[in-house]
Amino acid sequence: MNYKTKTLVILTPGFAKDESDSTCLPMQQSLIRCMNKMFPHLNIIILAFQYPYVKKIYKWHGNTVISFNGRNRGGLSKLILFQKWNTAIKKNHRENKIDGLLSFWYTECAFAGKRFADKYNVTHYCWMWGQDAKKGNKYVSLARLRSDELIAFSDFMQDEFKKNYGIKPLHVITPGIDINEFSFNNVKKDIDVIAAGSLIPLKQYDVFIQVVAYLKISMPLIKAVLIGGGPEKNRLQDLIESAGLQSNITMTGELSHPDVLQWMQRGKIFLHPSSYEGFGIVCIEALCSGAEVISFVKPMHTKIENWHIATTKEEMILKATEILATSKDEYKSIILYRIEQTVEKMAQLFSF
């Protein structure tokens, strides 16, 4: 049988349902497209456990995707899902000779990947992105991954996992951006404060509203935009109305990734009030868009230019006030990490 030089299987809870689906894990999509470009000999197969909500095999930019339609169901449905996944990966191993497994994140994907990797002596890494490093992750005791099998998304994630589980991930690979997705067309900076993400309690967008409300005292015409959809939408709309900010804050709802980047390039400040974050990819995108970032979580030990860390809401307000009080003719684009750097580090681990 004719094998490609290398076959990498990516295990993920979800993946884009087609090539037009830009909202499902855009950094993951960018990573795979960049792998295709930098390592054309690499055969990539994506196994999507939960989403898309259909069981099928399809092509995505030339890569094979197998979706299992798990829909996050438990009990017997989860056991059946694992059986289907096990049958599929064994079939692919016979046909393609799998050389490596990459699991997103330390969840059921890592558990399944670890079992297969140990049985068939295949290289396996688990890339942790966020909440999988928090306390209470049952898969840590089930999968029992070694330090050298773990990749942290940031220095913060590496420290957090060590603190909670006594194991320090040996590797840190940060997210990167595809600068080709940015226009750099001297877009007018007409939005004072912008935020983007899933509207869930963890993201604390009520703090975003409170910050804008305070800034309005000295800037009555302040313009703010909140991008995203989620279960907190109605509550946040009520808070905006209660604070009398209907003319100051625009809620766009969920947008395509290209549209998010277009909005972001109009922002002066990107506010990220999340209480927990592995590494806010949107923050890296905001820096590239020429915005200054203010967040509660510090992702890396080293200081990042134009990324300000606040410990309280009051500090967030003070820093935002200071930035907006400074008149600027130009806004500096900070390209922190390129997606090519992320792929290169991953390639070194797997020896593509």
N, C-alpha and C positions, 0 to 999 in steps of 0.2 A: 504494500500500500504506500502511496506517495504522501508523505507528511510535509507540512510546511516546516520551516526551520524551528519555530517555537509555537506552542499553543498556550495561551493564557485564558483561564476561565475566571470571570468576575462574578461573584455571588453578591447579590444586592436585594434588599427588600422591594425596591421599585425601580423602574426604568421608563424612559420615554416610550409612549405607546406607538409613536411614529416619528418621522423626521421633522414634523411641524410642531411637536410637543416640546416647547422650549422651557416650560416652567418646572418640569420634573428633574430636580438635581442638575441644574445647568453646569456646575463645575465638573461633575462626573462625566457629563456629555462632552465637555471641552477636553477633559483628560483623554478620553478614548479617541476622539478625533485627532488629537495631537499624537497619540501613540501610533495611529494609522499612518500619519504623515512622517514621523521620525523613524518608525520601524515597520516599513511596508511588508516585511517578511513575517510579521507577527500575526498569527491567527487568533483573533479575540472572539470568545463566546461569552455572552452575558446570560446568566440565569437569574431571572427576576421572580422572587418568591411570592410577593403579595400583589403587586401592581405591575402592569395593567390588569384590569378586571376582566380578563378573558384568557383562556388557555390556548396558546398558539405559538407557532414558530414563525418568526418574520425577520426581515433584513432591515438594518438601520445603518445607513451609510456604509453598506457592504459588510457589516458585522452581523453575525447570527445572534438573535435574541430568542430565548425560550422563556415564555411567561407561564406561570403555574396558577394564576388566579387565586392566590391564597386568601385575599380579602381580610387578612388579620383575624381569621377565625381560629378558635382554640379547640381543645378536646380531640375528638376522633378526626375532625377535619385536618388538624395539624399533623396527626400521624399519617394520614393518607397523603398529605402534601410532601412529607419527608420521603415516603415510599416512591412517589412519582419523581421527586428530585433525584433520589438515589438511582433509579432506573435510567434517568436521562443522563446523569453524569457518567455512569458506567458505560453507556452507549457511546458517548463522546470520547471517552478514554480509549475505547477499542478503535474508534474511527480516526481519532486525531492525536493520540498519545499526548495527554495533558502534561505540560512541563511546570506549570505554576498555577496557584489559586490565590486570588485576592478577594478578601471578604470585606464588605461594607455592612455592618460595623461590628462591634463585639455583641452580637445578638445571635439569633438562630443561624444566620449565615456563617458566622465564625464557628459555631458548634458543628454544623454540617461539614464545613470546609476542613476543620481539624480532624474529624473522624476519617474522611476520605484521604486526606494527605498522609496521615499516619499509616493507614492500611496499604496505600499504594506507593509510599515513599516519594511523595510529590511536595515540592516547596510550597509553603503556605504562609501568607501574612494577613493579619487583620489590621485594617486601617480604622482607627477610632477617631470619630469626628466631633463628638459632643457629649450627650447625656449618657452614653455607654460607659463613661468613666466615673459617673456618680455612684454613690452608695446604693446598694440594693439590686445590682445587676446579677440576676440568677445565673446568667450564662458564664460568668467568670468561674464559678465553681463547677459548672457542667463541662465546659470546654477545656479548662486548665491550660491555657496557652502560656508558653514560656515567654520570658522577657524578650528574647531575640525574634519571636514571632509577632511582636506587637509594634505597630507604627502609631505614634501619636500625631495629631493634627497640629499641635503647637506645644510650646514649652509649658503653658498652663495645663494642657491635657496630660502631659507627661507627669507633672507634679501632682495633679489631682488624682490620677490613677495610683501613683505610688502612695499617696496619703491614705486613700481609701482601701487599697488591697495589698499594700506591701510589696508590690512588684513595679519596677520602673521600666516602662517600655524602652527598649534599646534604641529605637529609631524615632526620629522626628522628621516628618515630611509635611511641609506647609502647603496650603492651597496656592494655586497660581491663576492668573487671568490671561485670556487671549486678547492681546491688545488690538487685534484686527476687528474686534467687536465694538471698538470705540471710534467715534467719528473724528474727534479733535478738530472740530470746525469752528472754534471760537464761539461756542454757544453762549448766549447771554445768560449771566448769572442772575436770574430774576426770582429765585426761590430762596428765602432766607434760611429755612430749616426743613430738612427732608428726612424721612425714615422709610425703611422698606423691610418687609418680612411677614411671616405668618402671624395673624392676629390671634395669639394665644397668650394665656396669663404669664408664661415664662418671659415673654418679650417686654412686658411692663410698659405698654404704650400709653397707659394712663399717666405715666411720668412724662412722656413726650408731650401730652396735652397740658400738663401742669407747667412744664417749662415754657411752652408757647404762651400760656396765659400770663405768666410772670413777665415775659419779654414784651408782651403787648402793652404793659403799663407805660413803658418808655418808647415803644414802637407801635403805635396804634394800627398802622397799616402793615404789620408784619405778615408775611406770606409763608405758609407752611403746607407741606404735602405729606400724607401718610399713604404709602403704597402697600397693598396686600389684602388678602382675604382670610377669613377664618371665623371661629366661633365667638370671638370677642367683638365682632363688627358692630352689632347693635348696641352693646354696652358702651363702646367707645363713641359711637355717634351720639348717644344720650349724654355722655360726659362733655362732648364738644358743644352741644346745645345748652347744657346747664351752665357752662362757663361763658356762653355768649361768643363763641369762636367760629360760628358758621361762616362768617366772611373772611376768616383768617386761615382755617385749616380745610384743605381739600382731601377727601378720601377717594382714591381712584378705584379701589377694588383690586382684584388680582389682575396682573398684566403679563404679557409675554416678556421674556427676558430682554429682548432688544428694546422693547418699550421702556422697561425699567431703567436701562442704561441711558436712554435718551432723557428721561426725567432727571436722573441722577446728575447728569452733566449740567443741569440748570441750578443745582443746589450750592449754596455757600457753606452750609454746615450739614453734615450727616450725623444725626443723633441716633445712638444705638443704646437704649436703656435696658437691654436684656440683663436679667439677673445672673445668667449662666450662658457661656458661649465657648465652644471649643476653639473656633477661630472664625470670626464673622467675615465670610467671603464678601458680603455686601460692603463691608468696611474697606476691603482692599479695592473693590470696584469704585467706591466713593473717592478714595485717595487718587486713583487714576483719573477720575472725572474732575479733579481739581478742587474737591471739597475738603474741608478740615473735619476730622472725625472726633466725636466725643463719645466715650463708652465707659461702662463701669468695669468691664473685664479687661485685663491686660493680657494679651495672648502670648507675647514673647518677653523674655527677660530683658532684652535690649530695647532702648527707646526707639520709637518709630516716628519719623518726621511727619508733622501735621496730624498725628494721632494723639489725642489728649485723654488721659485717664482721670475720671472723677470717682470719688469714693462715696459721695452723697448727691442727692438731687440738687442741693444748694450749690455745690461745687460745679455741677453741670450747668446750672443757670449762670454762675459767675463767668465761666469760660465762654459760654455762648455769647453773653453780653460783651465780653472783651473782644471776641472775634468780629462780631457784627458792628462794633464801634470803630473798627479799623477800616478805613477806606482803601480799597484795592483796585488797581487798574488791570492787574493780571492775577490769575489763580494758577498756582503751580500744580502740575500733574505729577504725582508720585507713583512710579511703577515699582511696587514693593517686590512682588514675585511674579514672574512669567510662568505660564503653564508649561512651557518647554523645560524650565528648571525642575518643576515637579515631576514631569515624565522622566527626565534624566536621572533623578534620584531613585525613582521607582525601578528604572531599567537596571541600575547598578545592583539593586537588591536581588532582582530576578535573573540577572545576567542575560538580558535579551540579546 
